[in-house]
Amino acid sequence: VAEVVKTSSDPYVGRVSLVRVFSGTLNPEETVHVSGHGLADRGHEDHDVDERIGALTAPFGKQQRVLGRCIAGDLACVAKLSRAETGDTLSAKDDPLLMAPWTMPDPLLPLAIEAHSKADEDKLSQGLARLVAEDPTMRLEQNPHTHQVVLWSLGEAHQDVALERLRTRYGVQVDPVPHKVSLRETFGGRAAGRGRHVKQSGGHGQFAICEIEVEPLPPGSGIEFVDKVVGGSVPRQFIPSVEKGVRSQAARGVAAGYPLVDVRITLLDGKAHSVDSSDAAFQTAGALALREAAAEARIDLLEPVAELDVLIPDEYVGPVMSDLAGRRGRVVGTDQAGSGRTRVRAEIPEIEIGRYAVELRSVSHGTGRFARAYARHEPMPPQIAEKVREQAEKGT
């Protein structure tokens, strides 16, 4: 039984794993079983595979001394373990074992980054993958909603070290950018819209007209499309085209460029042409109808709300609760968590806690820690929503 205690990358050898043997003997060029390690939420998949190890070497400064074997208590460098990561267990392939996983602190400080140049963009993916493989306390997120690359770390010093390592070791220059939260849009009331897409410019034209009605649904309902066309005013083969058009427009947003959610879109009527109507024409008409309905209705912005669990010494309960209230947080309870410590539970908009890992350290003099989890999306206050719309219009 052995454990990977550190992972690093060598520009000539590739991935190098520093392994400590706890029992038995590890020999070069043998096949071992790799198992671990319970950090799938940080981009480290669970492992349960057999791998053949290469040569064993003993680290001695910058030199590597070749080892004939590695016995219990020894440390050795193993090259070319492509799947094993820090904290994984190596064991005999015919008798696989798993050591208790390491308890890692959660990375709670986000840093959105983008490549400094086109050359850096080509190397960014590989550099970030190696960086995260070396450091299990760092999490890499490719946010599908904001389309940002986000590095989650333990603090500002951790961020600085990671960016410096990217630059010096992997030759990748990145620029920090403002971190975005995944906002949503929804209708504040019922509205109707008419989409008219009629073009005739010689040859085959385009003709599609559709009328829709949009109404809000309870949170978490998503987008519901209902067909109430009667009399064949919209031919049956084009109704999926209208749905595709409104769903595509909903994904792009109708007010500030954020996805539209929690609405029912009902197709009521329309017109078609026997020659000029097409799938593309009705997709465009559906999108136009949704935009017209949005122009006539109140569009609410929804922001993600997090459940925050803060553990602090008793003397800092007051300052922490005041700080949460200033961030639009709602304290939902406090509990005693052992001698002289209190757990504060609160719900707070995620837009207010982007740098909470740094700010809690300041408020609690470095004695507090917290955990966060997504709870739901809630309507954003009008004055803040207006600022977000203005920023979206400016492209910031």
RAKARA-V899891 format. One record per residue. N is the residue number from 1. PHI is phi in degrees with one decimal (none if undefined). OMEGA is omega in radians with two decimals (NA if undefined). Layout:
n=N phi=PHI omega=OMEGA
n=N phi=PHI omega=OMEGA
This chain:
n=1 phi=none omega=3.10
n=2 phi=-140.2 omega=-3.13
n=3 phi=-134.2 omega=3.07
n=4 phi=-79.9 omega=-3.07
n=5 phi=-99.4 omega=3.10
n=6 phi=-160.5 omega=3.09
n=7 phi=-124.7 omega=3.10
n=8 phi=-139.6 omega=-3.12
n=9 phi=-121.8 omega=3.08
n=10 phi=-108.3 omega=-3.09
n=11 phi=-62.3 omega=-3.12
n=12 phi=-103.6 omega=-3.06
n=13 phi=-92.9 omega=-3.02
n=14 phi=100.3 omega=-3.11
n=15 phi=-71.6 omega=3.11
n=16 phi=-122.9 omega=-3.13
n=17 phi=-107.9 omega=3.03
n=18 phi=-89.8 omega=-2.99
n=19 phi=-117.3 omega=2.99
n=20 phi=-110.8 omega=-3.14
n=21 phi=-90.2 omega=-3.14
n=22 phi=-102.6 omega=3.08
n=23 phi=-154.8 omega=-3.14
n=24 phi=78.9 omega=-3.10
n=25 phi=-130.3 omega=3.09
n=26 phi=-102.2 omega=-3.10
n=27 phi=-110.6 omega=3.11
n=28 phi=-66.0 omega=3.06
n=29 phi=62.1 omega=3.07
n=30 phi=-111.3 omega=-3.14
n=31 phi=-94.1 omega=-3.14
n=32 phi=-123.7 omega=3.08
n=33 phi=-98.0 omega=3.13
n=34 phi=-106.1 omega=3.13
n=35 phi=-137.5 omega=3.13
n=36 phi=150.9 omega=-0.10
n=37 phi=-150.5 omega=2.96
n=38 phi=75.9 omega=3.11
n=39 phi=-122.6 omega=-3.10
n=40 phi=-62.1 omega=-3.14
n=41 phi=-68.6 omega=3.12
n=42 phi=-105.1 omega=3.13
n=43 phi=89.1 omega=3.10
n=44 phi=-104.9 omega=-3.08
n=45 phi=-70.3 omega=3.08
n=46 phi=-70.0 omega=-3.08
n=47 phi=-114.7 omega=3.05
n=48 phi=-159.7 omega=-3.01
n=49 phi=-136.8 omega=3.01
n=50 phi=-96.3 omega=3.11
n=51 phi=-138.6 omega=3.07
n=52 phi=-95.4 omega=3.14
n=53 phi=-86.7 omega=3.12
n=54 phi=-96.0 omega=-3.13
n=55 phi=-72.3 omega=3.06
n=56 phi=-103.1 omega=3.10
n=57 phi=-133.9 omega=3.09
n=58 phi=-104.4 omega=3.14
n=59 phi=-71.5 omega=3.12
n=60 phi=-143.3 omega=-3.00
n=61 phi=64.1 omega=3.10
n=62 phi=-87.7 omega=-3.12
n=63 phi=-90.5 omega=3.06
n=64 phi=-125.6 omega=3.14
n=65 phi=-99.1 omega=-3.08
n=66 phi=-69.1 omega=3.12
n=67 phi=-110.6 omega=3.07
n=68 phi=-82.2 omega=3.10
n=69 phi=-164.5 omega=3.12
n=70 phi=-135.6 omega=-3.07
n=71 phi=-101.5 omega=-3.09
n=72 phi=-55.0 omega=-3.13
n=73 phi=96.3 omega=-3.11
n=74 phi=-86.1 omega=2.98
n=75 phi=-111.3 omega=3.11
n=76 phi=-146.1 omega=3.04
n=77 phi=-94.3 omega=3.14
n=78 phi=-119.1 omega=-3.14
n=79 phi=-93.9 omega=2.95
n=80 phi=69.0 omega=2.92
n=81 phi=-83.4 omega=-2.95
n=82 phi=-74.1 omega=-3.06
n=83 phi=-103.7 omega=-3.04
n=84 phi=-68.8 omega=3.10
n=85 phi=-128.6 omega=-3.12
n=86 phi=-55.6 omega=-3.14
n=87 phi=95.4 omega=3.14
n=88 phi=-76.1 omega=-3.14
n=89 phi=-105.4 omega=2.99
n=90 phi=-107.2 omega=-3.13
n=91 phi=-149.5 omega=3.13
n=92 phi=-64.3 omega=-3.04
n=93 phi=-66.9 omega=3.13
n=94 phi=-91.3 omega=3.09
n=95 phi=-145.6 omega=-3.03
n=96 phi=-66.6 omega=3.12
n=97 phi=-130.0 omega=3.11
n=98 phi=-137.4 omega=3.09
n=99 phi=-80.7 omega=3.14
n=100 phi=-56.7 omega=-3.10
n=101 phi=-67.7 omega=3.09
n=102 phi=-71.1 omega=3.02
n=103 phi=-90.9 omega=-3.08
n=104 phi=-104.3 omega=3.02
n=105 phi=-65.9 omega=-3.13
n=106 phi=-77.5 omega=3.03
n=107 phi=-75.2 omega=-2.98
n=108 phi=-124.4 omega=3.13
n=109 phi=-110.8 omega=-3.09
n=110 phi=-85.7 omega=3.04
n=111 phi=-138.0 omega=3.10
n=112 phi=-84.0 omega=-3.08
n=113 phi=-133.3 omega=2.99
n=114 phi=-143.7 omega=-3.09
n=115 phi=-64.7 omega=-3.11
n=116 phi=-71.9 omega=-3.12
n=117 phi=-148.3 omega=3.13
n=118 phi=-63.0 omega=3.12
n=119 phi=-63.4 omega=3.11
n=120 phi=-67.4 omega=-3.12
n=121 phi=-62.1 omega=-3.14
n=122 phi=-66.1 omega=-3.08
n=123 phi=-98.7 omega=-2.99
n=124 phi=-63.7 omega=-3.06
n=125 phi=-60.5 omega=-3.12
n=126 phi=-67.1 omega=3.13
n=127 phi=-63.1 omega=3.13
n=128 phi=-66.9 omega=3.12
n=129 phi=-61.8 omega=3.11
n=130 phi=-68.2 omega=-3.14
n=131 phi=-62.1 omega=-3.12
n=132 phi=-71.3 omega=3.10
n=133 phi=-64.7 omega=3.14
n=134 phi=-75.0 omega=-2.98
n=135 phi=-126.2 omega=-3.12
n=136 phi=-70.5 omega=3.08
n=137 phi=-88.1 omega=3.10
n=138 phi=-113.7 omega=-3.12
n=139 phi=-121.1 omega=3.11
n=140 phi=-105.5 omega=-3.13
n=141 phi=-125.0 omega=2.98
n=142 phi=-104.0 omega=-3.01
n=143 phi=-72.6 omega=-3.09
n=144 phi=-73.8 omega=-3.09
n=145 phi=-91.0 omega=-3.13
n=146 phi=-95.5 omega=-3.14
n=147 phi=59.0 omega=3.09
n=148 phi=-109.3 omega=2.97
n=149 phi=-94.7 omega=-3.02
n=150 phi=-122.0 omega=3.01
n=151 phi=-99.7 omega=3.09
n=152 phi=-98.2 omega=-3.06
n=153 phi=-131.9 omega=-3.08
n=154 phi=-87.9 omega=-3.10
n=155 phi=179.4 omega=-3.09
n=156 phi=-65.1 omega=3.12
n=157 phi=-62.7 omega=3.10
n=158 phi=-61.1 omega=3.09
n=159 phi=-61.5 omega=-3.10
n=160 phi=-61.1 omega=3.13
n=161 phi=-63.4 omega=-3.12
n=162 phi=-64.3 omega=-3.13
n=163 phi=-66.9 omega=3.10
n=164 phi=-66.3 omega=3.10
n=165 phi=-65.8 omega=3.08
n=166 phi=-58.6 omega=-3.06
n=167 phi=-73.5 omega=-3.01
n=168 phi=-84.1 omega=-3.05
n=169 phi=-88.1 omega=-3.06
n=170 phi=-111.2 omega=3.07
n=171 phi=65.5 omega=-3.12
n=172 phi=-115.6 omega=3.09
n=173 phi=-97.8 omega=3.14
n=174 phi=-125.1 omega=3.11
n=175 phi=-117.1 omega=3.04
n=176 phi=-68.2 omega=3.09
n=177 phi=-129.8 omega=3.13
n=178 phi=-58.1 omega=3.14
n=179 phi=-78.2 omega=-3.13
n=180 phi=-103.1 omega=2.99
n=181 phi=-101.1 omega=-3.04
n=182 phi=-84.2 omega=3.09
n=183 phi=-78.9 omega=3.10
n=184 phi=-133.8 omega=3.04
n=185 phi=-121.8 omega=3.03
n=186 phi=-153.1 omega=3.13
n=187 phi=-80.7 omega=3.09
n=188 phi=-85.5 omega=3.13
n=189 phi=-168.2 omega=-3.12
n=190 phi=-73.0 omega=3.12
n=191 phi=-152.6 omega=3.12
n=192 phi=-123.1 omega=3.13
n=193 phi=-146.6 omega=3.13
n=194 phi=-126.7 omega=3.13
n=195 phi=-105.4 omega=-3.11
n=196 phi=-123.6 omega=3.14
n=197 phi=-123.2 omega=-3.09
n=198 phi=-128.8 omega=3.12
n=199 phi=-137.6 omega=3.10
n=200 phi=-138.1 omega=-3.09
n=201 phi=-132.6 omega=-3.13
n=202 phi=82.0 omega=-3.11
n=203 phi=74.3 omega=-3.08
n=204 phi=-73.9 omega=-3.12
n=205 phi=-95.8 omega=3.10
n=206 phi=-131.2 omega=-3.12
n=207 phi=-146.1 omega=3.07
n=208 phi=-161.4 omega=3.06
n=209 phi=-132.6 omega=3.07
n=210 phi=-143.4 omega=3.12
n=211 phi=-120.5 omega=-3.10
n=212 phi=-128.2 omega=2.99
n=213 phi=-129.1 omega=-3.10
n=214 phi=-119.6 omega=3.09
n=215 phi=-137.8 omega=-3.12
n=216 phi=-71.9 omega=3.09
n=217 phi=-121.7 omega=3.10
n=218 phi=-61.3 omega=3.14
n=219 phi=-54.9 omega=3.12
n=220 phi=87.4 omega=-3.08
n=221 phi=-82.5 omega=-3.11
n=222 phi=74.8 omega=3.13
n=223 phi=-115.9 omega=-3.14
n=224 phi=-115.0 omega=3.13
n=225 phi=-110.6 omega=-3.09
n=226 phi=-123.9 omega=3.11
n=227 phi=-101.9 omega=3.09
n=228 phi=-124.5 omega=3.12
n=229 phi=-73.8 omega=3.08
n=230 phi=-123.4 omega=3.06
n=231 phi=78.7 omega=3.09
n=232 phi=70.2 omega=3.13
n=233 phi=-62.8 omega=2.96
n=234 phi=-114.2 omega=-3.11
n=235 phi=-55.5 omega=-3.04
n=236 phi=-57.5 omega=-3.08
n=237 phi=-71.0 omega=-3.12
n=238 phi=-99.9 omega=3.13
n=239 phi=-65.4 omega=3.03
n=240 phi=-60.5 omega=3.11
n=241 phi=-68.1 omega=3.09
n=242 phi=-61.3 omega=3.14
n=243 phi=-61.7 omega=3.13
n=244 phi=-62.5 omega=3.14
n=245 phi=-66.3 omega=-3.12
n=246 phi=-71.1 omega=3.11
n=247 phi=-68.3 omega=3.10
n=248 phi=-65.1 omega=3.10
n=249 phi=-66.8 omega=3.12
n=250 phi=-62.4 omega=3.12
n=251 phi=-66.4 omega=3.13
n=252 phi=-83.7 omega=-3.13
n=253 phi=92.0 omega=-3.08
n=254 phi=-124.9 omega=-3.10
n=255 phi=-130.5 omega=-3.07
n=256 phi=-117.3 omega=3.09
n=257 phi=87.8 omega=3.10
n=258 phi=-105.6 omega=-3.08
n=259 phi=-58.3 omega=3.11
n=260 phi=-88.5 omega=-3.11
n=261 phi=-137.2 omega=2.97
n=262 phi=57.6 omega=3.06
n=263 phi=-137.1 omega=2.99
n=264 phi=-109.5 omega=-3.14
n=265 phi=-109.3 omega=-3.07
n=266 phi=-111.1 omega=3.07
n=267 phi=-85.8 omega=-3.04
n=268 phi=-100.4 omega=-3.00
n=269 phi=-160.5 omega=3.10
n=270 phi=174.1 omega=3.10
n=271 phi=-140.1 omega=3.12
n=272 phi=-137.4 omega=3.11
n=273 phi=-119.8 omega=-3.04
n=274 phi=-64.0 omega=-3.10
n=275 phi=-110.5 omega=-2.96
n=276 phi=-85.7 omega=3.13
n=277 phi=-73.4 omega=-3.13
n=278 phi=-152.6 omega=3.11
n=279 phi=-60.4 omega=-3.11
n=280 phi=-64.4 omega=-3.14
n=281 phi=-64.0 omega=-3.14
n=282 phi=-74.9 omega=3.01
n=283 phi=-62.4 omega=3.13
n=284 phi=-64.3 omega=3.14
n=285 phi=-63.6 omega=3.10
n=286 phi=-62.1 omega=3.12
n=287 phi=-65.4 omega=3.12
n=288 phi=-63.5 omega=3.14
n=289 phi=-64.0 omega=3.14
n=290 phi=-67.5 omega=3.11
n=291 phi=-65.0 omega=3.12
n=292 phi=-67.4 omega=3.10
n=293 phi=-62.7 omega=3.14
n=294 phi=-66.3 omega=3.14
n=295 phi=-68.5 omega=-3.12
n=296 phi=-94.4 omega=-3.03
n=297 phi=-116.7 omega=3.02
n=298 phi=-87.6 omega=-3.14
n=299 phi=-102.6 omega=3.11
n=300 phi=-95.1 omega=3.01
n=301 phi=-93.6 omega=3.11
n=302 phi=-108.5 omega=3.13
n=303 phi=-115.1 omega=3.11
n=304 phi=-71.9 omega=3.11
n=305 phi=-113.5 omega=-3.11
n=306 phi=-107.7 omega=2.95
n=307 phi=-89.2 omega=-3.05
n=308 phi=-110.2 omega=3.12
n=309 phi=-122.0 omega=-3.03
n=310 phi=-108.6 omega=3.12
n=311 phi=-110.2 omega=-3.03
n=312 phi=-142.5 omega=2.98
n=313 phi=-63.6 omega=-3.05
n=314 phi=-55.6 omega=-3.05
n=315 phi=-69.8 omega=-3.13
n=316 phi=-106.3 omega=-3.13
n=317 phi=-61.2 omega=-3.13
n=318 phi=-59.5 omega=3.11
n=319 phi=-58.9 omega=-3.13
n=320 phi=-68.5 omega=3.14
n=321 phi=-67.6 omega=3.06
n=322 phi=-63.9 omega=3.13
n=323 phi=-64.2 omega=3.12
n=324 phi=-64.4 omega=3.13
n=325 phi=-62.3 omega=3.11
n=326 phi=-69.8 omega=3.11
n=327 phi=-103.8 omega=-3.12
n=328 phi=65.9 omega=3.12
n=329 phi=-84.0 omega=3.07
n=330 phi=-117.7 omega=3.11
n=331 phi=-74.7 omega=-3.10
n=332 phi=-105.5 omega=3.09
n=333 phi=168.4 omega=3.04
n=334 phi=-132.8 omega=-3.14
n=335 phi=-138.2 omega=2.99
n=336 phi=-74.5 omega=-3.11
n=337 phi=-124.6 omega=-3.14
n=338 phi=92.2 omega=-3.05
n=339 phi=-71.3 omega=3.03
n=340 phi=73.4 omega=-3.13
n=341 phi=-128.8 omega=-3.10
n=342 phi=-128.8 omega=3.04
n=343 phi=-104.0 omega=3.11
n=344 phi=-106.6 omega=3.12
n=345 phi=-108.7 omega=-3.08
n=346 phi=-146.3 omega=2.99
n=347 phi=-113.8 omega=-2.99
n=348 phi=-149.2 omega=3.10
n=349 phi=-61.0 omega=-3.10
n=350 phi=-64.8 omega=3.14
n=351 phi=-64.7 omega=-3.10
n=352 phi=-92.8 omega=-3.03
n=353 phi=-124.7 omega=3.13
n=354 phi=-59.5 omega=-3.12
n=355 phi=-115.4 omega=-3.07
n=356 phi=-65.4 omega=3.10
n=357 phi=-60.8 omega=3.11
n=358 phi=-80.2 omega=-3.03
n=359 phi=-71.5 omega=3.08
n=360 phi=-65.9 omega=3.11
n=361 phi=-60.1 omega=3.13
n=362 phi=-70.7 omega=-3.09
n=363 phi=-66.1 omega=-3.05
n=364 phi=-100.2 omega=-3.13
n=365 phi=56.3 omega=3.07
n=366 phi=79.9 omega=-3.06
n=367 phi=-102.1 omega=-3.07
n=368 phi=-97.5 omega=2.99
n=369 phi=-144.0 omega=-3.05
n=370 phi=-149.3 omega=3.02
n=371 phi=-130.7 omega=-3.13
n=372 phi=-135.4 omega=3.10
n=373 phi=-150.1 omega=3.12
n=374 phi=-66.9 omega=3.12
n=375 phi=-107.5 omega=-3.08
n=376 phi=-174.4 omega=3.00
n=377 phi=-102.5 omega=3.13
n=378 phi=-131.8 omega=3.10
n=379 phi=-59.9 omega=3.12
n=380 phi=-84.3 omega=3.09
n=381 phi=-54.1 omega=-3.04
n=382 phi=-55.3 omega=-3.07
n=383 phi=-68.0 omega=3.10
n=384 phi=-75.3 omega=3.11
n=385 phi=-61.6 omega=3.14
n=386 phi=-64.8 omega=3.10
n=387 phi=-64.0 omega=3.13
n=388 phi=-64.4 omega=3.12
n=389 phi=-63.6 omega=3.13
n=390 phi=-63.2 omega=3.11
n=391 phi=-66.1 omega=3.12
n=392 phi=-64.8 omega=3.13
n=393 phi=-67.8 omega=3.12
n=394 phi=-80.0 omega=-3.13
n=395 phi=80.2 omega=-3.14
n=396 phi=-102.9 omega=NA
